[in-house]
């Protein structure tokens, strides 16, 4: 784990656009490496986000920044901006301890989601050995399985011991034959329901695991791992999507452009400062619109194009072919282009289609995460590119594309 201590300050100055003062807003964005959140209008912030993004990175190298005009499509020379970084210090010494690596939940339904009233659910943590030597006969003890209780709710820890075997230095081990077992019964006490469980290893290392309890939406059928259900719960747990209204998710509802901007920025964990009146990114997006900060952030990353040259068309629908472009743009630095499409992966996506490279690349990444984004019931290997994107299909794509995990260290 590399830890970074730093201060970053953007210094604003009057900017000359050829022979005219350029006073419109701009967005400086770190884009090499792609680890920082954008700053808006010279406002300083913390670009680190998740320190885990620094794992394995060298302390030396070239860093660059992009300043993008956010208003009016102005062109010209940007010749006055400044950045100060002080100090910078990396400490990449691994902690001499056991580190939690993953948590697999194995309920009877096989969908990887803990649910109330389903009986005993096996919990399988994984740990990585950073002690410097082999840990023989590693074991664990669980305790303090609890959570919100209005309802009432009963939290039962039916198996409080786990065995990991001997774990060599630098290796990862999961409990196999001997793991923890828990169950939850009772009425849902809160819309976002998380329980916690404390694990203490025989080495003395302690970890409190957060256990999301599913069944969050009344209109989402609880199903197996191949359904949209686990993805919807994962997005909800990460505060990417809160559903539509009244405890529902509206899984087959169409996704609008403003909704997609919000979901992409949340999944990407991008900071979204408020819009400033008079400096909105699009003519039809007032600063008072709740979606304006997310649309502004997405525009700064060049995720979206205008719909007609100056407007965003926030309530406009998104097609399945368009979402391939938007997801990849959200994941990659500005200017990214996917590899050329030589042979389309789907029967209804032409090789010459401008969307083919994007669909091909998105499919490749999602397939690596166990998802083929093909449309169901289309009669063969098809993508249905011109169909409107719905909320449940988007949840499955975002879940995998952004590598979100329902249960994690």
Residue pairs with C-beta under 8 A, 6 or more apart in sequence:
1 51
1 52
1 55
1 92
1 94
1 95
2 51
2 54
2 55
2 56
2 57
2 59
2 90
2 91
2 92
3 51
3 54
3 90
3 91
3 92
4 48
4 51
4 54
4 88
4 89
4 90
5 87
5 88
5 89
6 48
6 85
6 86
6 87
6 88
6 89
7 85
7 86
7 87
8 44
8 45
8 46
8 47
8 83
8 84
8 85
9 44
9 83
9 84
10 28
10 39
10 42
10 43
10 44
10 81
10 82
10 83
11 42
11 81
11 82
11 83
11 84
12 41
12 42
13 80
13 81
13 82
14 21
14 23
14 80
15 21
15 22
15 23
15 26
15 78
15 79
15 80
15 81
16 22
16 77
16 79
16 80
17 74
17 76
17 77
17 78
18 76
18 77
20 76
22 74
22 76
22 78
24 69
24 70
24 71
24 72
24 74
24 279
25 40
25 41
25 70
25 71
25 276
25 279
26 41
26 67
26 68
26 69
26 70
26 78
26 81
27 38
27 39
27 40
27 41
27 67
27 68
27 70
27 300
28 38
28 39
28 65
28 66
28 67
28 81
28 83
29 36
29 38
29 39
29 65
29 66
29 67
29 68
29 300
29 301
29 334
30 36
30 47
30 63
30 64
30 65
31 64
31 65
31 66
31 333
31 334
32 62
32 63
32 64
32 333
33 53
33 57
33 61
33 63
34 332
34 333
35 47
35 48
35 49
35 53
35 54
36 47
36 48
36 49
37 45
37 46
37 47
37 49
37 269
37 270
37 271
38 270
38 271
38 297
38 300
38 301
39 45
39 47
40 273
40 296
40 300
41 276
41 279
43 273
45 271
45 273
48 54
49 269
50 269
54 90
59 90
59 92
65 83
66 334
67 78
67 81
68 300
68 302
68 334
69 78
70 279
70 281
70 296
70 299
70 300
71 279
71 280
71 281
73 310
94 130
95 130
96 130
96 131
96 132
97 130
97 131
97 203
97 205
98 127
98 128
98 129
98 130
98 131
98 135
98 138
98 167
98 201
98 203
98 205
99 127
99 128
99 130
99 409
100 125
100 126
100 127
100 207
100 209
100 409
101 125
101 126
101 127
101 128
101 172
101 409
102 125
102 126
102 174
102 405
102 407
102 408
102 409
103 123
103 124
103 125
103 126
103 209
103 407
103 408
103 409
104 112
104 123
104 124
104 125
104 126
104 174
104 407
105 112
105 113
105 114
105 121
105 122
105 123
105 124
105 211
105 406
105 407
106 112
106 121
106 122
106 123
106 124
107 113
107 114
107 115
107 118
107 121
107 122
108 118
108 119
108 120
108 121
109 115
109 118
109 222
109 223
109 224
110 224
110 225
111 214
111 222
111 223
111 224
111 225
111 227
111 229
111 230
112 225
112 230
112 406
112 407
113 212
113 214
113 222
113 229
113 230
113 233
113 406
114 121
114 182
114 184
114 195
114 211
114 212
114 213
114 214
115 184
115 213
115 214
115 215
115 222
116 153
116 184
116 185
116 186
116 188
116 213
116 215
117 184
117 185
118 183
119 183
120 158
120 159
120 181
120 182
120 183
121 181
121 182
121 183
122 179
122 180
122 181
123 142
123 179
123 180
123 181
123 182
123 197
123 209
123 211
124 174
124 175
124 176
124 179
124 180
125 140
125 162
125 174
125 175
125 179
125 180
125 199
125 207
125 209
126 172
126 173
126 174
127 138
127 164
127 167
127 172
127 173
127 174
127 201
127 205
128 170
128 171
128 172
129 135
129 167
129 168
129 169
129 170
129 171
129 172
129 173
130 169
130 170
131 169
131 203
132 169
133 169
134 166
134 167
134 168
134 169
135 166
135 167
135 203
136 166
137 163
137 165
137 166
137 202
138 163
138 164
138 165
138 166
138 167
138 173
138 201
138 202
138 203
139 161
139 162
139 163
139 164
139 201
139 202
140 161
140 162
140 163
140 164
140 175
140 180
140 199
140 200
140 201
140 202
141 160
141 161
141 162
141 199
141 200
142 157
142 159
142 160
142 161
142 162
142 180
142 197
142 198
142 199
143 157
143 160
143 197
143 198
143 200
144 196
144 197
144 198
144 208
145 155
145 156
145 157
145 182
145 195
145 196
145 197
145 198
146 155
146 195
146 196
147 153
147 155
147 184
147 189
147 193
147 194
147 195
147 196
147 211
147 213
148 189
148 190
148 193
149 189
150 189
150 190
151 186
151 187
151 188
151 189
152 186
153 184
153 185
153 186
153 187
153 189
154 184
154 185
154 186
155 182
155 184
155 195
156 182
156 183
156 184
156 185
157 180
157 181
157 182
157 197
158 181
158 182
158 183
159 179
159 180
159 181
160 180
161 178
161 180
162 175
162 178
162 179
162 180
162 199
163 175
163 177
163 178
164 173
164 174
164 175
165 173
167 173
180 197
180 199
182 197
182 211
184 195
184 213
188 213
188 215
191 216
191 247
192 216
192 236
192 237
193 212
193 213
193 216
194 210
194 211
194 212
194 213
194 237
195 210
195 211
195 213
196 208
196 209
196 210
196 211
197 208
197 209
197 211
198 206
198 207
198 208
198 209
199 206
199 207
199 208
199 209
200 206
201 207
207 409
209 407
210 407
211 407
212 233
212 237
212 406
212 407
214 222
214 229
214 233
215 222
216 232
216 233
216 236
216 243
216 249
217 232
217 236
217 243
217 247
217 248
217 249
218 247
218 248
219 248
219 249
219 250
219 251
220 228
220 229
220 232
220 249
220 251
220 392
221 227
221 229
222 229
223 229
228 251
228 392
228 393
228 395
228 396
230 399
230 406
231 392
231 395
231 396
231 398
231 399
231 400
232 241
232 249
232 251
232 392
232 395
233 406
234 395
234 399
234 404
234 405
234 406
235 241
235 263
235 267
235 395
235 398
235 399
235 404
236 242
236 243
237 406
238 266
238 267
238 404
239 266
240 263
240 266
240 267
240 398
240 404
241 249
241 263
241 266
241 391
241 395
243 249
243 250
244 250
244 253
244 391
249 391
249 392
250 391
251 390
251 391
251 392
251 395
252 390
252 391
252 392
253 390
253 391
254 317
254 318
254 388
254 389
254 390
254 391
255 263
255 317
255 318
255 323
255 388
255 389
255 390
255 391
255 394
256 314
256 315
256 316
256 317
256 318
257 304
257 307
257 312
257 313
257 314
257 315
257 316
257 317
257 318
258 289
258 291
258 294
258 295
258 312
258 314
258 315
259 291
260 318
260 323
260 326
260 389
260 394
261 291
261 294
261 295
261 297
261 298
261 303
261 304
262 291
262 294
263 394
263 398
264 294
264 298
264 303
264 326
264 327
264 330
264 398
265 272
265 294
265 297
265 298
265 330
266 294
267 330
267 398
267 401
267 402
267 404
268 330
268 331
268 402
270 297
270 301
271 297
272 293
272 294
272 296
272 297
273 293
273 296
274 287
274 292
274 293
275 281
275 285
275 286
275 287
275 289
275 292
275 293
275 296
276 287
277 286
277 287
277 288
278 287
279 287
280 286
280 287
280 292
280 296
281 292
281 295
281 296
281 299
281 300
281 312
282 295
282 299
282 306
282 310
282 311
282 312
283 310
283 311
284 311
284 312
284 313
284 314
285 291
285 292
285 295
285 296
285 312
285 314
286 292
289 295
289 314
291 314
295 304
295 312
295 314
298 304
298 330
301 329
301 330
301 334
302 329
302 334
302 335
303 326
303 329
303 330
304 312
304 326
304 329
306 312
307 313
307 316
317 388
317 389
318 326
318 388
318 389
319 385
319 386
319 387
319 388
319 389
320 373
320 375
320 383
320 384
320 385
320 386
320 387
320 388
320 389
320 393
321 349
321 353
321 355
321 358
321 359
321 383
321 385
321 386
322 355
322 389
323 389
323 394
323 397
324 355
324 358
324 359
324 361
324 362
325 355
325 358
327 362
327 397
327 398
327 401
328 336
328 338
328 358
328 361
328 362
329 336
331 401
331 402
337 357
338 357
338 358
338 360
338 361
339 357
339 360
339 361
340 357
341 351
341 353
341 356
341 357
341 359
341 360
342 351
343 351
344 350
344 351
344 353
344 356
344 359
344 360
345 359
345 360
345 363
345 381
345 383
346 359
346 363
346 374
346 381
346 382
346 383
346 385
347 380
347 381
347 382
348 378
348 382
348 383
348 384
348 385
349 355
349 356
349 359
349 383
349 385
350 356
353 385
355 385
359 383
359 385
362 373
362 397
362 401
363 372
363 373
365 400
365 401
366 372
366 373
366 397
366 400
366 401
369 400
369 401
369 403
370 400
371 396
371 397
371 400
373 383
373 393
373 396
373 397
374 381
374 382
374 383
375 382
375 383
375 384
375 387
375 393
378 384
398 404
